[in-house]
Amino acid sequence: MADVVAIVDDLGVDRFVVTGRSGGGPHALAVAARLPDRVIRAECASGGAPRDAEGLDWYAGMDAANVEEYGWAEEGEEVLQRQLERWRAADLAHFHEDPAKLPPDEVQWAEADRQVLAIPAIQRMLVEMLREAYRSGVWGWVDDDLAFLRPWGFDLAEIRVPVKIRYGQADVLVPAAHGAWLAKHVPEAAVIVSETGHLADPDARLAALRELLAPDSPPTKTAPGQ
């Protein structure tokens, strides 16, 4: 949390909005919980629930590739690092053969996600992101996976700022049950449930960010399945 404070202080920002997608979702919730005097409102989009979440089958509905990856993490840092290095090597070999295309993906994406992945701009962004991420190795990836399996270090009940929880019913990386669990346990959360998957259509995501930043944006509560 000290890192976040140092960054916003250096930027001269007193109060701010925080959002996190996917693995960034829990981090956004942590900032909301621990910096209530600085955070105006927060958003967790397609973010996972704690590994020890009571009453949640954490792996239920999750794609086999994701289950395998977290299984390595459950076995420990050494196993996880070795397996992710193998994935990294295969992807870098693919980029060497065809620098402009994403490597093959074993994830059984929902149709909504396949439509997002078919957008050329999204493909270019993901290729650039992966090549940059792999440039310095896999240790950041390792740290992320291990962090998701450990206690978060804060209680969701601590959150006192407005929070939006967004999740898709067809998400196979972070199943909808995770979003539903967070919606139940984040105090007074505004919940937006869609029929989408894990990935965000660029136009829809831009609209969501504008809504989040609007100073007079009222909370929105949408029933699951709507």
C-alpha positions in Angstrom: 0.0 0.0 0.0 2.9 2.3 0.7 3.8 2.0 -3.0 0.4 3.3 -4.1 0.7 6.2 -1.6 4.2 7.1 -2.9 3.0 7.1 -6.5 -0.1 9.3 -6.0 1.9 11.6 -3.7 4.6 12.0 -6.3 1.9 12.8 -8.9 0.4 15.4 -6.6 -2.9 13.5 -6.5 -4.9 13.9 -3.3 -8.0 11.7 -4.0 -8.5 9.3 -6.9 -10.6 6.5 -8.4 -9.1 3.0 -8.6 -10.0 0.2 -10.9 -8.6 -3.3 -11.5 -9.5 -6.0 -14.0 -9.0 -9.7 -13.7 -5.9 -10.1 -11.4 -6.0 -6.4 -10.7 -9.4 -6.6 -9.1 -8.3 -7.8 -5.7 -5.6 -5.1 -5.6 -8.1 -2.4 -6.4 -10.3 -3.7 -3.5 -7.2 -3.6 -1.2 -6.6 0.0 -2.1 -10.2 0.9 -1.4 -10.1 -0.9 2.0 -6.8 0.6 3.2 -6.9 4.2 1.7 -10.5 5.3 2.4 -9.4 8.9 2.8 -7.8 8.9 -0.6 -10.1 6.7 -2.7 -13.3 8.3 -4.1 -14.7 5.1 -5.6 -13.4 1.8 -6.8 -14.2 -0.9 -9.3 -13.4 -4.6 -9.5 -14.0 -6.0 -13.0 -13.8 -9.7 -13.6 -11.8 -10.1 -10.4 -11.4 -13.2 -8.4 -12.5 -14.0 -4.9 -10.1 -15.0 -2.1 -8.8 -18.6 -2.4 -10.1 -19.2 1.1 -13.5 -17.7 0.4 -16.1 -19.4 2.6 -18.8 -21.2 0.7 -17.1 -20.9 -2.7 -15.8 -23.7 -4.8 -12.9 -21.7 -6.1 -12.1 -23.9 -9.1 -15.7 -24.6 -10.2 -16.4 -23.4 -13.7 -12.8 -22.5 -14.3 -11.1 -23.4 -17.6 -8.8 -26.4 -17.4 -5.7 -24.4 -18.5 -6.2 -22.0 -15.6 -6.8 -24.9 -13.2 -3.6 -26.4 -14.3 -1.7 -23.2 -13.8 -3.0 -22.6 -10.3 -2.4 -26.3 -9.5 1.3 -25.6 -10.2 1.1 -22.7 -7.8 -0.5 -24.9 -5.2 2.6 -27.2 -5.5 4.9 -24.3 -4.8 7.1 -21.6 -6.3 9.7 -23.9 -7.8 7.2 -26.0 -9.7 5.3 -22.9 -10.9 8.4 -21.1 -12.0 9.6 -24.1 -14.0 6.3 -24.6 -15.8 5.8 -20.9 -16.6 9.3 -20.8 -18.0 8.2 -23.6 -20.3 5.1 -21.6 -21.5 7.3 -18.5 -21.9 9.8 -20.4 -24.1 7.0 -21.8 -26.3 5.4 -18.4 -26.7 8.7 -16.7 -27.5 9.4 -19.3 -30.1 6.1 -18.6 -31.7 6.7 -14.9 -31.7 10.1 -15.5 -33.4 8.2 -17.4 -36.2 5.4 -14.8 -36.5 5.9 -11.6 -34.5 2.5 -10.2 -35.3 0.3 -13.1 -34.1 -0.7 -14.4 -30.7 0.5 -17.8 -29.7 -1.9 -20.7 -29.7 -4.2 -20.6 -26.7 -5.4 -23.7 -24.8 -8.2 -21.8 -23.1 -11.7 -22.8 -24.2 -12.9 -19.2 -24.5 -16.6 -18.2 -24.4 -17.9 -17.0 -27.7 -18.1 -13.4 -26.4 -14.3 -13.6 -25.6 -13.6 -15.0 -29.1 -15.3 -12.0 -30.6 -13.1 -9.7 -28.6 -10.0 -11.7 -29.5 -10.9 -11.3 -33.2 -10.5 -7.5 -33.0 -7.2 -6.6 -34.7 -6.4 -3.8 -32.3 -6.9 -6.2 -29.4 -4.6 -8.8 -31.0 -1.9 -6.2 -31.5 -2.2 -5.0 -27.9 -2.0 -8.5 -26.5 1.1 -9.4 -28.6 2.9 -6.2 -27.5 1.9 -6.9 -23.9 3.1 -10.5 -23.9 6.4 -9.7 -25.6 7.1 -6.9 -23.1 6.0 -9.1 -20.1 8.3 -11.9 -21.2 11.2 -9.6 -21.7 12.1 -9.7 -18.0 11.2 -13.3 -17.3 8.3 -14.9 -15.4 8.9 -13.9 -11.8 6.2 -11.2 -11.9 3.8 -13.9 -13.2 4.9 -16.3 -10.5 4.4 -13.6 -7.8 0.9 -12.9 -9.1 -0.2 -16.6 -9.1 1.1 -17.2 -5.6 -0.5 -14.0 -4.3 -3.9 -15.1 -5.6 -3.7 -18.3 -3.5 -2.7 -16.6 -0.2 -4.8 -14.7 2.3 -5.4 -11.1 1.0 -4.3 -9.5 4.3 -7.4 -7.3 4.6 -11.1 -7.9 5.3 -13.6 -6.8 2.6 -15.8 -5.5 5.4 -13.2 -2.8 5.9 -14.3 -1.1 2.6 -16.3 2.1 3.2 -16.1 3.7 -0.2 -18.4 3.1 -3.2 -17.4 0.0 -5.1 -18.7 -1.4 -8.4 -18.3 -5.2 -9.0 -18.5 -6.2 -12.6 -18.5 -9.7 -13.9 -19.6 -11.8 -16.9 -21.7 -14.9 -16.7 -19.7 -16.6 -19.4 -16.3 -16.0 -17.8 -14.1 -19.2 -17.9 -11.0 -17.7 -16.3 -12.6 -16.0 -13.3 -16.0 -17.8 -13.0 -19.1 -15.8 -12.3 -19.4 -17.4 -8.9 -16.3 -15.4 -7.9 -18.0 -12.1 -8.9 -21.2 -13.2 -7.1 -19.3 -13.9 -3.9 -17.6 -10.5 -4.0 -20.9 -8.8 -4.7 -22.3 -10.4 -1.5 -19.3 -9.6 0.7 -18.3 -6.1 -0.4 -20.4 -3.7 1.7 -23.1 -1.9 -0.4 -21.5 -2.9 -3.7 -23.1 -1.8 -6.9 -23.2 -5.0 -9.0 -23.1 -5.1 -12.8 -23.6 -8.5 -14.3 -23.4 -9.1 -18.1 -23.6 -12.1 -20.4 -20.0 -11.5 -21.5 -16.9 -13.5 -20.8 -13.6 -12.4 -19.2 -12.4 -10.0 -21.9 -13.8 -6.5 -22.4 -15.0 -5.1 -25.6 -13.0 -1.9 -26.0 -16.0 0.4 -26.5 -17.9 -1.1 -23.6 -14.8 -0.8 -21.4 -14.3 2.8 -22.3 -17.9 3.5 -21.5 -17.5 1.8 -18.1 -14.4 3.9 -17.3 -16.2 7.1 -18.2 -19.1 6.1 -16.0 -16.7 5.3 -13.1 -15.0 8.7 -13.5 -18.2 10.7 -13.7 -18.4 12.8 -10.5 -22.1 12.4 -10.3 -22.3 8.8 -11.4 -25.0 7.1 -9.3 -24.4 3.5 -8.2 -26.0 0.9 -10.5 -27.3 -2.4 -9.2 -28.1 -5.0 -11.9 -29.6 -8.4 -11.0 -27.6 -11.4 -12.1 -28.4 -12.5 -15.6 -29.5 -9.0 -16.7 
